[in-house]
Amino acid sequence: IDMPMPSPEEIEKRYGKILEMMALPKKNQEKLWEQTDEQKWRLILAHENFAQGGGGHEEKNTPEYWIDYMTKRNGSGVPIMDVDSANELHSVLRTAHKDFLI
């Protein structure tokens, strides 16, 4: 998505909505508010692209995917979830929208 950058007021409004939807600690949100308007605008565009299905890994960002993945077993009955997958899930949980946790 390549759109012209709106007014600073519009950026602040849209950026605030995105930060509200994210499950971030207050301290992290405060740091994000310190970004330039250009950086905020890039995050807004990335968020809108992801929301429209352009995220590339959107299936991994759903609770259903991770529940299914954590319950899968290999032929020997051993869970297939490994350390890399657990770290990926940790990252998803840290950055997911609040809706993921509901």
C-alpha positions in Angstrom: 0.0 0.0 0.0 1.5 3.3 -1.0 -0.7 6.2 0.0 0.1 9.9 0.6 0.8 10.7 4.2 -2.2 12.5 5.8 -2.1 15.4 8.3 -0.3 14.9 11.6 -3.6 15.0 13.4 -5.0 12.1 11.2 -1.8 10.1 11.8 -2.0 10.5 15.6 -5.7 9.5 15.5 -5.1 6.3 13.4 -1.9 5.5 15.2 -3.6 5.7 18.5 -6.3 3.2 17.4 -3.6 0.8 16.2 -1.7 1.0 19.5 -4.9 0.5 21.4 -5.6 -2.7 19.5 -2.1 -4.1 20.2 -1.4 -5.9 23.4 1.7 -3.9 24.4 2.8 -2.9 27.8 2.3 0.8 28.6 6.1 1.4 28.5 6.4 0.1 25.0 3.4 2.2 23.8 5.1 5.3 25.2 8.3 4.5 23.2 6.2 4.0 20.1 4.6 7.4 20.5 8.0 9.0 20.3 8.4 7.9 16.7 8.4 10.4 13.8 5.2 10.9 11.8 6.9 9.1 8.9 7.6 6.0 11.1 4.1 6.1 12.5 2.7 6.3 9.0 4.7 3.3 7.9 3.3 1.3 10.8 -0.2 2.4 9.9 0.3 1.3 6.3 1.8 -2.1 7.4 -1.1 -2.6 9.8 -3.7 -1.9 7.1 -1.9 -4.1 4.6 -1.9 -6.9 7.2 -5.5 -6.4 8.1 -6.4 -6.7 4.4 -4.7 -10.1 4.2 -1.3 -8.9 2.9 0.7 -10.0 5.9 2.1 -13.1 4.4 1.9 -15.1 7.6 -1.6 -14.2 8.7 -2.6 -17.8 9.3 0.1 -18.0 12.0 -1.4 -15.0 13.8 -4.6 -16.8 14.7 -5.3 -18.6 18.0 -6.7 -21.5 16.0 -3.5 -22.1 14.2 -1.4 -22.2 17.4 -3.9 -24.4 19.2 -3.9 -26.9 16.3 -0.1 -26.7 16.1 0.5 -27.3 19.8 -1.8 -30.4 19.8 -0.1 -32.0 16.7 2.1 -35.1 17.3 4.5 -36.8 15.1 4.3 -40.6 14.2 5.8 -41.5 17.6 3.3 -39.4 19.6 5.8 -36.7 20.4 4.6 -33.1 20.1 6.0 -31.4 17.0 6.3 -28.0 18.7 10.0 -27.1 19.0 11.9 -24.2 20.6 11.8 -22.1 17.4 8.1 -22.5 17.2 7.7 -21.7 20.8 9.7 -18.5 20.3 7.6 -17.6 17.3 4.4 -18.1 19.4 6.0 -15.9 22.1 6.6 -13.2 19.6 3.0 -13.5 18.3 1.6 -13.2 21.8 3.7 -10.1 22.5 2.6 -8.3 19.4 -0.9 -9.6 18.7 -4.0 -7.5 18.8 -6.1 -7.7 22.0 -8.6 -9.7 19.9 -6.1 -12.6 19.8 -6.3 -13.0 23.6 -10.1 -12.9 23.9 
